[in-house]
């Protein structure tokens, strides 16, 4: 009897330890003043789960090795982080975000005193700042890149809605992920406050121009495309897909999807 109890206790401890190691923990900070960023968004793109940092910038997110996590904050450069086993050992991460540069309306060119020798001139050009992720208590520092524009074959197609229909048909997991974003209350709240389109571009494998063309083809107005939250755009794409799917199956004649209305709060 005691042997069985010991084995049961060991299994419970192992399960608890495993679940703890599957949490990504850390703090999102301002790269310049090192202050914690409250209400920053952290989304696991693989499991479609997300969280928001607390008033001091701390967060916890369930993740596993090889998951991709998107970190974003209004007015700051977003980053994507590939989760590795050493990031799940209980150590807290410190993720520094860089403010987006303000739009430059006037460009002033100053001499950098280049002499025409590549090996020398390259050292005169200011280097770009990379966002760095540091594990507290450990010497390693992770270099991570900012999300890049995704180039797809959509530019070669006359109707981008066809691509979405084919994309969801061949990759039903992508469709399920968008549907989960729409259904989960926590994710809905997060996406209601997002306007950067990064999540949609990741799941649809489109850049901003392609996404705009898709929504335009679905008969959404320019005002809606610019002012709607990410949640509203996800709902718009899903509605457009469902209608187009019915058209493809010959159930209905294609009617242009009616534009959604936005109130004064953008909802």
C-alpha positions in Angstrom: 0.0 0.0 0.0 2.8 2.4 0.9 4.5 1.5 -2.3 1.4 2.5 -4.3 1.1 5.7 -2.4 4.7 6.5 -3.1 4.3 5.9 -6.8 1.1 8.0 -6.9 2.9 10.9 -5.1 5.8 10.7 -7.5 3.5 10.8 -10.5 1.7 13.8 -9.1 5.0 15.6 -8.4 6.2 14.8 -11.9 3.0 16.1 -13.5 3.1 19.4 -11.5 6.8 19.8 -12.4 6.1 19.2 -16.0 3.3 21.7 -16.1 5.4 24.3 -14.4 8.2 23.8 -17.0 5.7 24.4 -19.8 5.2 28.0 -18.8 7.1 30.8 -20.4 7.6 33.5 -17.7 9.1 36.9 -18.0 8.8 40.7 -18.1 8.3 43.1 -21.1 10.2 46.3 -20.6 11.0 49.5 -22.5 14.4 49.2 -24.1 15.5 52.7 -23.1 14.2 53.4 -19.6 13.8 49.7 -18.6 10.3 50.3 -17.2 7.8 47.4 -17.3 5.2 47.7 -20.1 1.7 47.1 -18.8 -0.9 45.5 -21.1 1.6 44.2 -23.7 0.2 41.3 -25.7 1.9 37.9 -25.8 0.3 35.4 -28.2 1.4 31.8 -28.8 0.8 31.4 -32.5 0.9 27.6 -32.4 -1.6 26.9 -29.6 -3.6 30.1 -30.2 -3.4 31.1 -26.5 -2.5 34.5 -25.2 -2.1 36.8 -22.2 -1.5 40.4 -21.3 1.2 41.7 -19.0 0.3 43.0 -15.6 0.9 46.6 -14.3 4.7 45.8 -13.9 5.1 44.1 -17.3 5.2 40.5 -16.0 3.5 37.6 -17.8 3.1 33.8 -17.8 2.2 31.9 -21.0 1.8 28.1 -21.5 4.1 27.1 -24.3 6.3 24.2 -25.5 9.5 23.9 -27.4 9.3 25.0 -31.0 6.3 27.2 -30.4 6.4 30.7 -31.9 5.4 33.6 -29.6 4.4 37.0 -30.9 5.1 39.9 -28.5 3.5 43.3 -29.3 2.8 46.6 -27.7 1.1 49.7 -29.1 3.7 52.1 -30.5 6.6 49.6 -30.2 8.3 47.2 -32.7 6.8 43.7 -32.3 9.0 40.6 -32.2 8.6 36.9 -32.7 10.3 34.5 -30.4 11.0 30.8 -31.1 10.6 28.9 -27.8 13.4 26.5 -26.9 13.7 24.0 -24.0 16.1 26.3 -22.1 13.4 29.0 -22.1 11.1 26.7 -20.2 13.3 25.9 -17.2 11.5 28.4 -14.9 13.9 31.3 -15.5 12.3 34.6 -16.1 12.9 36.3 -19.4 13.4 40.0 -19.8 12.1 41.1 -23.2 13.0 44.7 -24.3 10.9 46.3 -26.9 12.0 49.3 -29.0 9.7 52.3 -29.8 8.6 52.6 -33.4 10.2 55.7 -35.0 7.9 58.5 -35.8 7.0 59.0 -39.4 9.6 61.3 -41.0 8.1 64.0 -43.1 11.4 65.7 -44.0 14.6 63.9 -44.7 17.9 65.6 -43.9 21.0 63.9 -45.4 24.2 64.4 -43.6 27.6 63.3 -44.7 29.0 60.1 -43.0 32.5 60.8 -44.3 32.7 57.7 -46.5 36.0 57.2 -48.3 35.0 54.5 -50.8 36.6 51.5 -49.1 33.9 49.0 -48.1 35.7 47.6 -45.1 36.1 51.1 -43.7 32.8 52.7 -44.8 30.7 49.9 -43.4 31.9 50.8 -39.9 30.7 54.4 -40.4 27.1 53.4 -41.0 24.9 53.3 -37.8 23.8 49.8 -37.0 20.2 49.0 -36.4 19.1 48.1 -32.9 18.0 44.5 -32.4 15.6 43.6 -29.7 17.3 41.4 -27.2 15.8 38.8 -24.9 17.8 38.1 -21.7 17.2 35.2 -19.2 17.6 36.6 -15.7 20.4 34.9 -13.9 22.0 33.4 -17.0 24.7 34.8 -19.3 22.9 33.9 -22.6 21.3 36.7 -24.6 18.9 35.8 -27.4 18.8 37.8 -30.6 15.4 37.9 -32.1 14.1 39.5 -35.3 11.1 41.6 -35.9 8.2 40.1 -37.9 9.0 40.4 -41.6 6.5 41.1 -44.3 5.3 37.8 -45.8 5.5 37.5 -49.5 3.0 35.1 -51.1 1.8 34.2 -54.6 -1.3 36.2 -54.0 0.0 39.2 -56.0 -0.1 37.0 -59.1 -3.8 36.1 -58.6 -6.7 38.1 -59.9 -8.9 37.4 -57.0 -7.3 37.0 -53.5 -10.4 35.4 -52.1 -9.6 32.4 -54.2 -6.3 32.1 -52.4 -8.0 32.2 -49.0 -10.5 29.6 -50.0 -7.7 27.3 -51.2 -5.5 28.1 -48.2 -8.2 27.1 -45.7 -9.1 24.1 -47.8 -5.5 22.8 -47.8 -4.6 24.0 -44.3 -7.7 23.6 -42.1 -5.6 24.2 -39.0 -5.2 27.8 -40.1 -9.0 28.2 -40.3 -9.4 26.6 -36.8 -6.8 29.0 -35.4 -8.7 32.0 -36.7 -12.0 30.6 -35.4 -10.4 30.1 -32.0 -9.2 33.7 -31.9 -12.8 34.7 -32.6 -14.4 32.4 -29.9 -12.1 32.6 -26.9 -13.1 35.4 -24.6 -9.5 36.3 -23.5 -8.3 36.3 -27.0 -11.2 38.4 -28.2 -10.4 41.0 -25.5 -6.8 41.1 -26.6 -7.7 41.5 -30.3 -10.2 44.2 -29.6 -7.3 46.4 -28.5 -5.0 45.4 -31.4 -4.9 47.3 -34.7 -1.5 46.2 -36.2 -2.8 43.2 -38.3 0.2 41.2 -37.4 -1.7 38.1 -36.2 -3.8 38.0 -39.4 -0.8 38.4 -41.6 0.8 35.4 -39.8 -2.1 33.1 -40.1 -3.2 34.2 -43.6 0.4 34.4 -44.9 -0.2 37.8 -46.4 1.4 41.2 -46.1 -0.6 44.4 -45.4 -1.2 45.2 -49.1 -2.5 41.7 -49.8 -4.7 41.8 -46.8 -6.2 45.1 -47.8 -6.9 43.8 -51.3 -8.6 40.7 -49.8 -10.9 42.8 -47.7 -11.6 45.2 -50.6 -12.6 42.2 -52.7 -15.0 41.2 -49.9 -16.6 44.7 -50.3 -15.4 46.1 -47.0 -14.9 49.9 -47.1 -11.6 51.7 -46.8 -12.8 53.3 -43.6 -13.6 49.9 -42.1 -10.2 48.3 -43.2 -8.3 51.2 -41.5 -10.4 51.7 -38.4 -11.6 48.2 -37.4 -9.8 46.3 -34.7 -8.0 43.1 -35.5 -10.9 41.1 -34.0 -13.4 42.8 -36.4 -11.1 42.1 -39.4 -10.8 38.4 -38.4 -14.5 38.2 -38.2 -14.8 39.9 -41.6 -12.4 37.4 -43.3 -14.2 34.4 -41.8 -17.6 35.7 -42.9 -16.2 36.3 -46.4 -14.7 32.8 -46.5 -18.0 31.2 -45.4 -19.9 33.0 -48.1 -17.3 32.2 -50.8 -17.3 28.6 -49.7 -21.0 28.4 -50.2 -20.6 30.0 -53.7 -18.0 27.5 -54.7 -20.3 24.7 -53.7 -23.1 26.2 -55.7 -25.4 26.7 -52.8 -25.9 30.5 -53.3 -25.1 33.1 -55.8 -22.3 35.3 -54.7 -23.5 38.5 -53.1 -20.9 41.0 -51.9 -20.4 40.8 -48.2 -22.1 43.8 -46.5 -19.7 46.2 -44.8 -19.7 46.2 -41.0 -20.6 49.3 -39.2 -18.3 51.0 -36.7 -19.5 53.1 -33.9 -17.7 56.1 -32.5 -15.5 53.7 -30.4 -14.4 51.8 -33.5 -16.5 48.7 -32.6 
